[in-house]
Amino acid sequence: MLNGRKRIVTGLAGLALAGTIGIVPSSPAQAEPDIDDVQAQVDRLFHQAEQASERYNDARLELADLERDLKALRADERRQGSELASVREDVADSIVSQYTGQGVSAAGQVLVSDDPGSFLEQLTTMSAYNDLQGELLGTYGTELEALDIRREATEKRVAQVSATEEQMAAEQAAIEKKKEEAESLLDRLKAEEREAILSRGTTRTPTEVKAPAASGRAGAAIQYAMAQVGDAYVYGAAGPSAFDCSGLTMMAWAQAGVSLPHSSSAQFSSGARVAESDLQPGDLVFYYSPISHVGMYIGNGMIVHAANPGTGVVTGALHSMPYVGAVRPG
C-alpha cells in the first residue's frame, strides 16, 4: 500500500528518460484511479441516478393525479355540453312558441348553427329580444361560459400531462446514463475490489443482522423488509423480487395495511415526525437534501434498505448516509 492507499494498476509504468538520451516509452501505461476515488465516483453516480429515479417516482404520482383530474374534467365537460344543448333547445322552443315567420327563421338558424356564441350574438340583435324570456337567455349564457371554462381547464390538464410525461422520459434517460457510468467504473476493478466497494457498510443476508423483536404493524413491515434482503435493486421497482428504496418501504408497510406513496420525499410527509433519539423499529428514515433515499429502522442503530443497483437490498448502519429525519407511518 502506497501512502496508506490501495492503487489499481493495469500495467507497469513506463519511465521517461531525459530528452538528451532520446528514449521514449513506446506505450506509456495509464495508472487506474485510486480505489477511494473510484468508490467516491461510484457513490456519486449511484446517488445521482437515485435522485433522478425518485424525481421520476414523484412525476409518476403527479401524472396519476393529473390523469384523474383530466378524466373528471372531461366528464364534467360532457355534462356541461349536454346542459348547454338542453338550454339551447329551450331557447329555440321559446322563440318558436312566441313568434311566427321571422321567429321560426331564427329558430331554424339556432338548430343548424355550429357556433353557440354566434347564436347568442344573433339573439341580442333581434328586435324581439326584450320580449324573450330573460332568465332563459341568462341561463344559456351562464352554461356557455361554464363550458368554456371547463374546456380551458381540460386543455390545461392535457398540456400538464404531456409535460410530465416528457419529464419522466428525461429522468429515465438520466437514470440510465448515471447507472452506465457507475457500472463502467466498477467493471475496471478486480472482483474483490468491486465487492469491497459495493459491500461497504452493509450486510447481505438476514442472518447476519438480527432485528429486535417488533410486534403489531411495525413487526409485519420489518418482517417483510428483512425477507427481501439479497433481492435486486431496480429503479422504479416495488417487488416482488426487485425494489428501489421507496418501493421496498411502500411494500413493507403495505403488509401492515398502511398505504404509502412510491416516493421517498412523499413518504417523508406520510407519518408523524420522529426524533432520532425516539426511533423505534419500523420507523422510516430519510437521507440527503433534498430527500432522495429512504430506509427502515430495525433497531440497534441499523436499517434495512434497497441501496443501489450494485448492492441490492441490504442492512446497514443508520448513519451510513447523510441522515435527514424519520417518520412513523400509520
N, C-alpha and C positions, 0 to 999 in steps of 0.2 A: 504494500500500500504506500503510495507516494503522498507525503504531507497529510497522512491520515485519510486519504480519499481513494476510492477504487477507480480505476481507469479502464475504459473499454477500448481495446486496441485491435485494429483489423490487420495490422502487419507491422513489420519493422520500420521504424522511422529512418528515412534517409538522412545522411549528414552532408550538408552542402559545404564544400570546401571553398577557400578563398578564390577569388577570380583569377589571381596570378597563377594558380595551379591549373585552373581550367577544367576542373572536374565537376560535373553537374549530374545529380542523380537522374536516371532515365525516367523513373516514375515515383515521385515523392509520395510517400504513404500519408494518408489522412487519418489523424487520430480521431476516434469517435468522441462524442461529448462525454463529459464527466457523468457518471451514473446518477449523481444527485441532480445534475441539470436535466437529465432525461426524465427523472422522476418528477421534477417540478413542471416540466413541459407537459408531460402526460396528465398530471393532475389538473393543470390549467385547461388543457384541451377537453378533457372529460367534463370538467365543470362548465366550460362554455357550451358544450353540447347539451348538458343537462339544463342549463339556463334556457337554451332555445327550445328544448323539449317541454319544459314547464310553461314557457310562453305559448307553445303550441297547445298544451292542455288548457290553458286559460282561454285561448282563442276558440277552442272546440266547445267549451262551456258557453262562451258568448254566442257562438254560432247557433247552438241549440236554443238559446233564449230568443235570438233574432228570428229563427225559423218558426218558433211557437208564436211570436208576435205577428209575423207575416201571415201565418195561417189564419189567425184571429182577424187580422185586418182585412184579408181577402174575403172572409166570410161576412164581415161587417159591411164591406163594400157591396157585396152581392145583395145583402139585406137592404142596404140603403138604396141601391138601384131599383129594387123591387118596390120600395115605398115611394120613390120618386115616380116610377111608372104608374103606380096606383093614383097618386095625386094628380099627375098629368092627365090621366083618363077622366078623373073627376072634373078637372078644369074644362076639358073638351065637352063633357056631357053638359056642364053648366052653360057653355056657350050655345050648344045646340038647343037646349031646353028654353033659353031666353030669347034667342034670335032666329030669324029665318033669313034666307038669302045670303047677305054678307056674313052673318054669323056662321052659317053652315060652311061657307067657303073657308073661313078662318079655322073652323074645326077640322076641315079636311087637311089644311096645312099642318095643323097640330099632329095629326095622325101619321103624316108622311115625313115630318121633319126629323132629321138625324141630329139636330143641334138643339138641345133643350134650352140653352142660354139664348139662342137666336129667337126661339119661340117666345120666351119671356119678354124680349125686347119688342117683338111684334105686338104683344098684348098691350104694352104700355102706350103704344101709338094708336090703338084702336079708339074710335070715338065713343064706343060703348064701355070703355074701361071703368068709368066711375060707377056704372050700373052693375058691374060684375061683383061677385062675392069676394070682398076684400080679404076676408080671413082665409079663403081657399087659396087665393093667389099668394098670400103671405106664407102659407104652409108650403106651397110649391117652391118658392124662393128659398125658404129655410132648408128644405130637403135637398135642393140642388147644391146649396152651399155646403151642406153636410157631406154630400157625396164627393164634392171636390176635395174637401179636407181629408177624407178617407183615402181617396186616390193618391193624394200627395204623400200621405203617411206611408202608404203601401210602396210607392216608388222609392221613398227614402230607405225603407227597410230592405228593399231589394238591393239597393246600392251598398248598404251596410253589409249585407250577406256576401256580396261579391268581394268587397274589400277584405272582409275577414277570411274568406277562402284564399285570397291572394296572400294574406299574411301567413296563413297556415302553410302554404306551399313554400314560402320563403324560409320559415322556421324549419321546415323539414329538410330543405337543402342545407341550411346551416348545421343542423344535427349531423347529417351525413358527412359534410366536409370536415368538421372537427373530429368526428369519430375516425375517419380515414387517416387524418393526420396523426392522431394518437396511436393508432394501430401500426402505422408506418414506423413510428419511433420505436415501438415495442418490438417490432419484427427485427430490428437491428441488434437486439440484445440476445445473449445466450439464454437458454431456458431457465437456468437458476436465477439469473439477474432479472429476468422478466417476472418470475414468480415472486422475487423479493419485493419488487415494486408493487405488484398487484395485491399482495397479501399483507402489506404493511398495516399494522394496527388492527388486523381483522382475524377472526377465526372462521373456519369454513364449515364446520359440522355442528349440529345442535348439541352433541355430547360434549363438546369442548367447553361450552358455557352452560351452566345450569341456572336458568332463570328462577328467581324466588317465586314461591307459590303465590298465585293470584286467583281470586275467586270472582264469580259473577261475570259481568260483561267484559271487564278488563282481562280476566283469565281466558275467556274464549278468544279474544283478539290476540293475546300473546301466543296462545297455543297454535293458532293458525299461522301467525307470522313466523314462529320458530320452526314450524314444519316445512316452511319454504326455503330455509337456509340451504344453500347449494344450488338453488334454481338460477336460471339465467336472468340477466338484466337486458331488457329490450325497451327502447324508448316508446312510450305510449301504451305499454302493455299492462294488463291487470289480470294476469293469470290465464289459464290455470298453472302453467309451468314456467312462465316468464313474467317479469314485472319491471316497472320503473318505480321510483321511490314513492310517489303518491299513489300509484296503483296498488302497491303492496299494503300500505296503511289503510287505503279505502276498503280493500277486500278483507283485511283482517278485522276491521271494526264492523263490516257488514255481517260477519258471523255472529256478532253480538247484537244485531238488529239496529245498528246505528248507521245511518246513511251519510257518507262524506263525499264531497266533490273530488273529481280526479285532477287535483291541482294542489301543490304544496302551499302556495300563497293563499288559495281559497280555504284550505283546511286550517290555516292559522286563524281564520275567523269562524271556525266551526265548533268552538267549545270555549269553556271558561279558561282564562289565562292562569297559569300555574308558575309560581316562583321556583327557581331551581332547587332551593332548599326543601321544597314541598313535593318534589317529584315522586310519583308512585308508578309502579309497573302498569303499563298500558297507556301512559300519557304519550302524546305525540311531541317530538322535539324537532326544532327547526333550525336551519343553518343558512348562512350567508345573508348579505344585504345587497340588493333585495332578496327576499326569501326564494330559494330555488332548490332546496332539498329538505326532506322530512324523513324521520325515522321513528321507531317506537322504543320508549324506555322500558327496559326489562329488569331494572334494579342493579344494585352493586356497581353503579357508575358505568353501566353497559347499555348498548342499544342494539336492536336488530333493524337492518335497513337494506334496501336494494341500492348497492353502492354505485356501480358503473358497469359498462359492458365487459370490462376485463375481469371484474371481481364477482359480479352477481350478487345474490342475497347472502349477507354475512352478518355476523355480530362484531361489534367493535366498541371502542371507548366513547363515552358521551362527548368528550371534547376532542375527538379526532378531527373535527372540522370546526370552523368559526360558528359558535353557538349563538343563537338569537333569542330563543324563548321556547315556551311549551304551552300546550293547551290540554285540557282533559275532555275528550269527546263525551257526548251523551248528556 
